[in-house]
Amino acid sequence: MNFTLTDDQEAIRNAIFKLLDAGGPLGDDYWLTRDREGGFPHEFFDAIAAAGWLGIAMPEQYGGAGLGITEATLLMQAIAESGAGMGGASAVHLNIFGLNPVVVFGTPEQKQRWLPPMIRGEVKACFAVTEPNTGLNTLKLQTRAERRGKDYVISGQKIWTSTAQVATKMLILARTTPLEKVDRPTSGLSLFYTDFDRRHIEAREIDKMGRKTVDSNQVFIDGLPVPEEDRIGEEGKGFEYMLHGFNPERILIAAEAVGLGRAALHRAARYARDRVVFERSIGENQAIQHPLAQCWMELEAANLMIMKAASLYDEGKPCAAEANAAKYLAGEAGYRACETAVMTHGGMGYAKEYHVERYLRESLIPRIAPVSRELILCYVAERVLGLPKSY
């Protein structure tokens, strides 16, 4: 059992920190401006794409690096840790892992058609699953894809769809067989990757608390024509294909939470060393020291679970319990680190120029998405401890 990163893995982190140097064009001032003004961080996205990072976990034959979720985890964690936070991580999150169902279940023609443009950064995609009236009850999705000859027509609503304002492609889960006509609730859902055709789609941005630079939207779809060639895998098995991507998504969001917490902790420790009150550094006070030390321990413990989950996934071993636990632990640890950073700064923690208030607002995202803390606790209780289903 080796907890040391390889030289290549360390190089990933170092390259991201250099690209997103705090004093550089994609550093602190850039993210402060994006948080104030909104607008997709195109300069950041283009820089990540130009450096080849979007294909870190994609097959080499399509232009990717052919590395694992472990390396993708380190990449996303470093982006958040650099100070880009969830704004930076969310801008490239779907490009990094979103087409995993295509990699695993797509045809050679689909892979050749879809993966290289995604890797080159020529495409921005959104992920349309959650609906206003179903929430996490994915099996009750109401968006439908109806057969019209060989092809489909999709109509329905989605919500909390990120990057829909700039997306040119959409990964969407829709019901192709009515729920009352399937043997199992998990059947009858199909997964599509298709054009975000704004003649048939309206995206209304949601004014939200944080991460202003990456839009979230309610999406209205009315008669969107989708060719059969844009369906991933077999009709009716979309939920199964989605499940395959749940674990890497949880691992990556957990890594981002730890990265964000580390960014906050670094700032808090620096401020505690430099801030002098009553002729002494506030960092000399145990009331300041102890909460920061506790945050470091919680972040590092969560990170161990993240790396265990990523390692298991890359080895092709079951990792659902570890991936869910990593998401839970990292979300809580990241939030506490950001809250503690604000309190360490005192009144200045409430000022945007110190960045920690932005981190605190963004730290709520990995506690909420992509699955609630309570459902993770239910999963562990049922699948690990063998307790009866509670809902």
ROGUMI-481199 format. One record per residue (C-alpha): residue number from 1; residue in one letter; x, y, z. Coordinates in steps of 0.001 Angstrom, whole numbers. Example, Ala and Ser with C-alpha at 12.3 -4.5 7.8 and 13.67 -1.06 7.14 Angstrom:
2
PT seq type      c1      c2      c3
PT   1    A   12300   -4500    7800
PT   2    S   13670   -1060    7140
# end
This chain:
391
PT seq type      c1      c2      c3
PT   1    M       0       0       0
PT   2    N    1642    3198   -1234
PT   3    F     240    6641    -446
PT   4    T    2883    8546   -2414
PT   5    L    2031   10145   -5747
PT   6    T    4192    9148   -8693
PT   7    D    6403   11714  -10409
PT   8    D    3914   11906  -13282
PT   9    Q    1028   12479  -10899
PT  10    E    2928   15217   -9102
PT  11    A    3662   16750  -12494
PT  12    I     -82   17037  -13171
PT  13    R    -607   19042   -9996
PT  14    N    2433   21236  -10596
PT  15    A    1421   21987  -14181
PT  16    I   -2053   23119  -13105
PT  17    F    -683   25298  -10317
PT  18    K    1691   26921  -12804
PT  19    L   -1066   27495  -15362
PT  20    L   -3392   28956  -12720
PT  21    D    -777   30849  -10726
PT  22    A   -2473   33195   -8249
PT  23    G    -755   36259   -9711
PT  24    G   -1168   35283  -13353
PT  25    P   -3867   36033  -15933
PT  26    L   -5936   33057  -14738
PT  27    G   -5258   33675  -11059
PT  28    D   -7114   35289   -8182
PT  29    D   -8113   38511   -9954
PT  30    Y   -9560   36554  -12862
PT  31    W  -11844   34479  -10631
PT  32    L  -12824   37485   -8538
PT  33    T  -13945   39246  -11715
PT  34    R  -15796   36199  -12990
PT  35    D  -17578   35864   -9641
PT  36    R  -18653   39488   -9740
PT  37    E  -19650   39736  -13395
PT  38    G  -20601   36204  -14329
PT  39    G  -20015   34867  -17803
PT  40    F  -18458   31553  -18737
PT  41    P  -14647   31458  -18165
PT  42    H  -13759   30931  -21810
PT  43    E  -10101   31930  -21345
PT  44    F   -9669   29314  -18634
PT  45    F  -11511   26637  -20621
PT  46    D   -9408   27319  -23713
PT  47    A   -6167   27187  -21716
PT  48    I   -7103   23833  -20175
PT  49    A   -8060   22491  -23608
PT  50    A   -4891   23799  -25278
PT  51    A   -2773   22040  -22667
PT  52    G   -4536   18749  -23432
PT  53    W   -6109   18281  -20026
PT  54    L   -9669   17709  -21251
PT  55    G   -8656   14305  -22557
PT  56    I   -6810   13136  -19471
PT  57    A   -9028   10072  -18968
PT  58    M  -10032    9546  -22611
PT  59    P   -8604    6785  -24856
PT  60    E   -5385    7617  -26668
PT  61    Q   -6728    6552  -30073
PT  62    Y   -9158    9483  -29940
PT  63    G   -6607   12055  -28828
PT  64    G   -6795   11536  -25076
PT  65    A   -4034   10775  -22599
PT  66    G   -5411    7346  -21696
PT  67    L   -4907    7889  -17974
PT  68    G   -7249    6894  -15177
PT  69    I   -9797    8478  -12895
PT  70    T   -6982    8785  -10334
PT  71    E   -5160   11247  -12584
PT  72    A   -8416   13033  -13464
PT  73    T   -9069   13328   -9736
PT  74    L   -5697   14973   -9172
PT  75    L   -6360   17348  -12067
PT  76    M   -9754   18500  -10793
PT  77    Q   -8507   18788   -7234
PT  78    A   -5598   20971   -8330
PT  79    I   -7921   23252  -10320
PT  80    A  -10080   23872   -7269
PT  81    E   -7077   24115   -4944
PT  82    S   -5400   26733   -7138
PT  83    G   -8118   29194   -6159
PT  84    A  -10281   28622   -9228
PT  85    G  -12602   26768   -6890
PT  86    M  -15847   25243   -8076
PT  87    G  -16130   27863  -10824
PT  88    G  -13048   26522  -12545
PT  89    A  -13764   22875  -11785
PT  90    S  -17370   23031  -12966
PT  91    A  -16386   24691  -16247
PT  92    V  -14536   21550  -17348
PT  93    H  -16164   18920  -15120
PT  94    L  -18414   17417  -17792
PT  95    N  -15670   17375  -20430
PT  96    I  -13479   15354  -18087
PT  97    F  -15917   12590  -17155
PT  98    G  -19270   13253  -18842
PT  99    L  -18730   11140  -21952
PT 100    N  -17691    8103  -19919
PT 101    P  -20868    6310  -21140
PT 102    V  -19691    6909  -24714
PT 103    V  -16231    5517  -23931
PT 104    V  -17736    2391  -22343
PT 105    F  -20933    1808  -24335
PT 106    G  -20621    3865  -27528
PT 107    T  -19969    2450  -30969
PT 108    P  -16603    3024  -32673
PT 109    E  -18351    5503  -34998
PT 110    Q  -19799    7463  -32051
PT 111    K  -16448    7577  -30285
PT 112    Q  -14704    8868  -33389
PT 113    R  -17461   11437  -34002
PT 114    W  -17808   12730  -30433
PT 115    L  -14621   12259  -28417
PT 116    P  -11950   14147  -30419
PT 117    P  -13941   17427  -30587
PT 118    M  -14645   17175  -26854
PT 119    I  -10980   16567  -26084
PT 120    R   -9866   19469  -28288
PT 121    G  -12259   21808  -26478
PT 122    E  -14286   22504  -29603
PT 123    V  -17453   21391  -27834
PT 124    K  -19085   22495  -24611
PT 125    A  -21657   20035  -23342
PT 126    C  -24340   20081  -20671
PT 127    F  -25789   17219  -18634
PT 128    A  -29595   17094  -18615
PT 129    V  -30956   14597  -16088
PT 130    T  -32623   16246  -13068
PT 131    E  -36211   17430  -13511
PT 132    P  -38294   19978  -11585
PT 133    N  -40877   17486  -10329
PT 134    T  -38744   14389   -9766
PT 135    G  -35503   15582   -8151
PT 136    L  -33334   12612   -7221
PT 137    N  -36089   10127   -8137
PT 138    T  -34513    9546  -11535
PT 139    L  -36708    6551  -12360
PT 140    K  -39756    8832  -12476
PT 141    L  -38343   11137  -15155
PT 142    Q  -41073   12624  -17329
PT 143    T  -39025   13866  -20278
PT 144    R  -39904   11547  -23135
PT 145    A  -38240   10519  -26358
PT 146    E  -40857    9299  -28816
PT 147    R  -40064    7239  -31907
PT 148    R  -40698    8920  -35233
PT 149    G  -39624    6362  -37815
PT 150    K  -36019    5455  -37049
PT 151    D  -35395    8636  -35093
PT 152    Y  -36743   10320  -31935
PT 153    V  -38433   13513  -30828
PT 154    I  -37676   14663  -27265
PT 155    S  -39935   16906  -25180
PT 156    G  -39831   17765  -21485
PT 157    Q  -38125   19863  -18834
PT 158    K  -34791   19651  -17019
PT 159    I  -33417   21736  -14171
PT 160    W  -30012   22585  -12682
PT 161    T  -28459   21974  -16077
PT 162    S  -25012   23563  -15948
PT 163    T  -23449   25429  -18914
PT 164    A  -26678   25315  -20971
PT 165    Q  -26132   28984  -21905
PT 166    V  -22972   28097  -23838
PT 167    A  -23490   24392  -24628
PT 168    T  -23443   23049  -28159
PT 169    K  -24056   19433  -27109
PT 170    M  -26284   17774  -24517
PT 171    L  -26117   14428  -22717
PT 172    I  -29747   13729  -21873
PT 173    L  -31673   10932  -20196
PT 174    A  -35247   10494  -21398
PT 175    R  -37971    7879  -21153
PT 176    T  -38541    5920  -24368
PT 177    T  -41045    3477  -22848
PT 178    P  -43747    4715  -20444
PT 179    L  -43171    3712  -16835
PT 180    E  -46443    1768  -16680
PT 181    K  -45348    -402  -19624
PT 182    V  -41991   -1639  -18275
PT 183    D  -41309   -4654  -16058
PT 184    R  -38828   -2747  -13901
PT 185    P  -38671     996  -13140
PT 186    T  -35031    1028  -14251
PT 187    S  -36047     -26  -17757
PT 188    G  -37370    2207  -20496
PT 189    L  -34928    5092  -20033
PT 190    S  -32540    5884  -22883
PT 191    L  -29396    8003  -23016
PT 192    F  -28670   10403  -25864
PT 193    Y  -25791   12704  -26768
PT 194    T  -27064   15195  -29283
PT 195    D  -26971   18778  -30539
PT 196    F  -28238   21508  -28216
PT 197    D  -30588   22885  -30852
PT 198    R  -31908   26204  -29555
PT 199    R  -34726   26178  -32096
PT 200    H  -36291   23501  -29887
PT 201    I  -34638   24253  -26537
PT 202    E  -34963   27239  -24219
PT 203    A  -32475   27608  -21350
PT 204    R  -33475   30003  -18569
PT 205    E  -30601   30815  -16235
PT 206    I  -31201   30416  -12501
PT 207    D  -29972   33317  -10371
PT 208    K  -28087   31534   -7626
PT 209    M  -25909   31969   -4558
PT 210    G  -22475   31117   -5901
PT 211    R  -20450   29876   -8870
PT 212    K  -21777   32689  -11009
PT 213    T  -19256   32017  -13736
PT 214    V  -20860   28657  -14605
PT 215    D  -24547   29036  -15360
PT 216    S  -27277   26756  -14012
PT 217    N  -30532   26550  -15892
PT 218    Q  -34061   25333  -16230
PT 219    V  -34313   23828  -19697
PT 220    F  -37493   23511  -21751
PT 221    I  -37406   21042  -24656
PT 222    D  -40145   21105  -27263
PT 223    G  -40048   18636  -30126
PT 224    L  -36268   18248  -30351
PT 225    P  -35454   15914  -33280
PT 226    V  -32743   13413  -32396
PT 227    P  -31321   10905  -34888
PT 228    E  -31095    7289  -33798
PT 229    E  -27314    7541  -34259
PT 230    D  -27225    9880  -31237
PT 231    R  -28558    7233  -28858
PT 232    I  -25906    5630  -26668
PT 233    G  -26188    1852  -26450
PT 234    E  -29489       9  -26520
PT 235    E  -32859    1663  -26190
PT 236    G  -34224    1387  -22652
PT 237    K  -30878     783  -20954
PT 238    G  -29901    4407  -20360
PT 239    F  -30251    4222  -16594
PT 240    E  -27801    1325  -16508
PT 241    Y  -25325    3342  -18564
PT 242    M  -25771    6342  -16272
PT 243    L  -25030    4229  -13206
PT 244    H  -21648    3383  -14668
PT 245    G  -20737    7069  -14570
PT 246    F  -22060    7787  -11075
PT 247    N  -18972    6576   -9220
PT 248    P  -16365    8599  -11151
PT 249    E  -18620   11661  -10890
PT 250    R  -18772   11316   -7109
PT 251    I  -15013   10824   -6916
PT 252    L  -14317   13943   -8978
PT 253    I  -16745   16168   -7085
PT 254    A  -15188   14939   -3846
PT 255    A  -11728   15848   -5116
PT 256    E  -12973   19314   -6026
PT 257    A  -14404   19762   -2518
PT 258    V  -11081   18846    -924
PT 259    G   -9245   21160   -3319
PT 260    L  -11570   24019   -2432
PT 261    G  -11120   23320    1283
PT 262    R   -7352   23321     879
PT 263    A   -7463   26674    -930
PT 264    A   -9448   28140    1960
PT 265    L   -7162   26577    4552
PT 266    H   -4014   27936    2881
PT 267    R   -5450   31442    2915
PT 268    A   -6614   31165    6506
PT 269    A   -3259   29921    7756
PT 270    R   -1431   32699    5916
PT 271    Y   -3783   35331    7298
PT 272    A   -3420   33907   10820
PT 273    R     370   34162   10573
PT 274    D     315   37731    9251
PT 275    R   -2540   39322   11179
PT 276    V   -1335   41073   14343
PT 277    V   -3778   42033   17110
PT 278    F   -2787   43047   20644
PT 279    E     850   42991   19489
PT 280    R     846   39288   18588
PT 281    S     -43   37164   15607
PT 282    I   -3559   35743   15908
PT 283    G   -2041   32448   14766
PT 284    E    -422   32160   18192
PT 285    N   -3850   31642   19738
PT 286    Q   -5038   28072   20112
PT 287    A   -8586   29212   19386
PT 288    I   -7312   29980   15885
PT 289    Q   -4813   27134   15588
PT 290    H   -6988   24221   16662
PT 291    P   -9899   24669   14225
PT 292    L   -7440   25049   11342
PT 293    A   -5535   21942   12408
PT 294    Q   -8783   20007   12651
PT 295    C   -9744   21119    9145
PT 296    W   -6419   19885    7783
PT 297    M   -6965   16460    9329
PT 298    E  -10518   16201    8018
PT 299    L   -9468   17180    4500
PT 300    E   -6597   14700    4452
PT 301    A   -8798   11889    5783
PT 302    A  -11402   12605    3097
PT 303    N   -8663   12660     476
PT 304    L   -7539    9164    1462
PT 305    M  -11059    7874     804
PT 306    I  -11085    9701   -2531
PT 307    M   -7827    8103   -3618
PT 308    K   -8981    4680   -2449
PT 309    A  -12176    5008   -4479
PT 310    A  -10289    6230   -7560
PT 311    S   -7753    3420   -7276
PT 312    L  -10494     797   -6999
PT 313    Y  -12303    2247  -10005
PT 314    D   -9155    2230  -12145
PT 315    E   -8533   -1385  -11147
PT 316    G  -12043   -2347  -12258
PT 317    K  -13108   -3260   -8736
PT 318    P  -16365   -2350   -6939
PT 319    C  -16092    1123   -5452
PT 320    A  -19640    2430   -4971
PT 321    A  -19432    2537   -1171
PT 322    E  -16039    4248   -1262
PT 323    A  -17094    6734   -3956
PT 324    N  -20210    7706   -2035
PT 325    A  -18313    7919    1247
PT 326    A  -15642   10076    -405
PT 327    K  -18266   12483   -1699
PT 328    Y  -19896   12747    1735
PT 329    L  -16676   13151    3722
PT 330    A  -15116   15598    1267
PT 331    G  -18247   17715    1048
PT 332    E  -18408   18089    4817
PT 333    A  -14653   18641    5243
PT 334    G  -14526   21198    2449
PT 335    Y  -17441   23139    3879
PT 336    R  -15959   23233    7390
PT 337    A  -12597   24380    6047
PT 338    C  -14220   27223    4110
PT 339    E  -16370   28282    7054
PT 340    T  -13354   28195    9362
PT 341    A  -11355   30280    6882
PT 342    V  -14027   32984    6907
PT 343    M  -14131   33014   10709
PT 344    T  -10324   33138   10899
PT 345    H  -10369   36282    8777
PT 346    G  -12997   37836   11034
PT 347    G  -14693   40794    9394
PT 348    M  -12341   40623    6418
PT 349    G  -13608   37133    5704
PT 350    Y  -16824   38804    4557
PT 351    A  -14933   40941    2035
PT 352    K  -14742   39636   -1526
PT 353    E  -11115   40691   -1967
PT 354    Y  -10015   37937     439
PT 355    H  -11780   35259   -1634
PT 356    V  -12787   33031    1290
PT 357    E  -16411   34202    1241
PT 358    R  -16557   32985   -2379
PT 359    Y  -15115   29656   -1337
PT 360    L  -17728   29327    1409
PT 361    R  -20581   29977   -1011
PT 362    E  -19166   27474   -3478
PT 363    S  -18532   24857    -784
PT 364    L  -22262   24186    -537
PT 365    I  -22303   22754   -4071
PT 366    P  -20501   19448   -3330
PT 367    R  -22642   19000    -216
PT 368    I  -25794   19152   -2340
PT 369    A  -24814   17752   -5737
PT 370    P  -24878   15332   -7440
PT 371    V  -26623   13419   -4660
PT 372    S  -27750   14482   -1199
PT 373    R  -25884   13600    1971
PT 374    E  -28939   11761    3257
PT 375    L  -29136    9416     264
PT 376    I  -25462    8594     690
PT 377    L  -26098    7676    4334
PT 378    C  -29027    5519    3194
PT 379    Y  -26827    3808     612
PT 380    V  -24110    2956    3117
PT 381    A  -26674    1804    5681
PT 382    E  -28365    -524    3198
PT 383    R  -25547   -1730     950
PT 384    V  -22680   -1848    3451
PT 385    L  -24376   -2480    6790
PT 386    G  -27240   -4570    5468
PT 387    L  -30018   -2490    7019
PT 388    P  -33524   -2414    5500
PT 389    K  -34489     234    2962
PT 390    S  -35880    3308    4693
PT 391    Y  -37698    5011    1818
# end
